[in-house]
Amino acid sequence: MRVQEADTNAMENIITIEHLHKDYKTYKRGTSFRENLKSFFHREAVLIPAVNDVSFSVRKGSITGVLGPNGAGKSTLIKMMTGTLFPTSGKIDVMGYNPSKYRTKYVQHIGAVFGQKSQLIWDIPPADSFMMNAAIYDIPKTESLERLKNMTELFELDEVIYKPTRVLSLGERMKCEFIMAMLHNPPVVFLDEPTIGLDVIAKQKIRHFITEMNKQGTTFILTTHDLEDVEQLAQEVIIINHGKKVFDGDLHTLRNTLGEKKIVTMTLEKEITEDVETLLKKTSGIKLLNKVSKLEYELEADMQIVKIPVLLKQLSENFSLKDISVRELPMEEIITKIYTE
């Protein structure tokens, strides 16, 4: 029975990373003229760990967000997973492939969108780039045209793909980048900052596209600084800091890393003369965060101590309430706390 369970888990995981390391070699330089002169003949090598003993797995058909501050090792990790960088040590298994060892065969089964690097040819329309990609991947003409039709309709790009790439807006180009990456119907797609610099409408279009493709079975690995991307798309989250994995779990678990806390915004009917903090002490599990105005206050409530019905009852007993709202703890606060710890 245990053997069968292990086989089932192995089938569910489309990506497995074990004890992955990537070190960059640099050389120590002195500050004095003598030390700089000496470095011409003998340089002291220094190894800088960009990814340090990282292990995780990605379920087939999931959307996994990879988060971390600048310089944390996210892009290095993605580049090793796509096969463009060789790991120093450790194991990478994507659909049974070692990306750096079997790169030629491997790249036929993945897609990649890098927010700051284009796959489109600048002086020709995206439609021509798509035709070229279809030929490279040996996609039958009827199949490639059908996929292209579906994706251009989803992105509302029917006329846009026939204009030269150089005249397209950033949002239009990014949509075309997605079509370029997805035309050969890859089971796994890597996204590195795919919504960087885009307006709200373009971001929503791309998020909708990712969601629709995921429903059809595509697995996405997403690195981003936009926490809204993660909240709207990701089912699983991995956080990297200083090259090490500091969190690996679902969004619900991530939110509860600081406890089951919520933000309560309380609006009073009239200004009160009593001290608000003193009145709040009568309600357990709650503290004042911010006095927005004379009538509006932001509170933090710990749901492990006080449940919402009890909280509302106690607040209404101690305050003359005009309005009250309860929302989740901001994702920025949760992530920042994990980074600093």
HELIX and SHEET records of a PDB file:
HELIX    1   1 ARG A    2  GLU A   12  1                                  11    
HELIX    2   2 PHE A   33  SER A   39  1                                   7    
HELIX    3   3 LYS A   74  THR A   82  1                                   9    
HELIX    4   4 ARG A  103  TYR A  106  1                                   4    
HELIX    5   5 VAL A  107  HIS A  109  5                                   3    
HELIX    6   6 PRO A  126  ILE A  136  1                                  11    
HELIX    7   7 LYS A  141  PHE A  155  1                                  15    
HELIX    8   8 VAL A  160  TYR A  162  5                                   3    
HELIX    9   9 THR A  165  VAL A  167  5                                   3    
HELIX   10  10 LEU A  170  MET A  182  1                                  13    
HELIX   11  11 VAL A  200  LYS A  215  1                                  16    
HELIX   12  12 LEU A  227  LEU A  233  1                                   7    
HELIX   13  13 LEU A  251  ARG A  255  1                                   5    
HELIX   14  14 ASN A  256  LEU A  258  5                                   3    
HELIX   15  15 VAL A  276  LEU A  280  1                                   5    
HELIX   16  16 ILE A  308  ASN A  318  1                                  11    
HELIX   17  17 MET A  331  THR A  340  1                                  10    
SHEET    1   A 3 GLU A  44  ARG A  59  0                                        
SHEET    2   A 3 ASN A  13  LYS A  28 -1                                        
SHEET    3   A 3 SER A  89  VAL A  94 -1                                        
SHEET    1   B 6 ILE A 110  PHE A 114  0                                        
SHEET    2   B 6 VAL A 188  ASP A 192  1                                        
SHEET    3   B 6 THR A 219  THR A 223  1                                        
SHEET    4   B 6 ILE A  63  LEU A  67  1                                        
SHEET    5   B 6 GLU A 236  ASN A 241  1                                        
SHEET    6   B 6 LYS A 244  ASP A 250 -1                                        
SHEET    1   C 4 ILE A 286  LYS A 291  0                                        
SHEET    2   C 4 GLU A 296  ASP A 302 -1                                        
SHEET    3   C 4 LYS A 261  LEU A 268 -1                                        
SHEET    4   C 4 LEU A 321  GLU A 328 -1                                        
END                                                                             
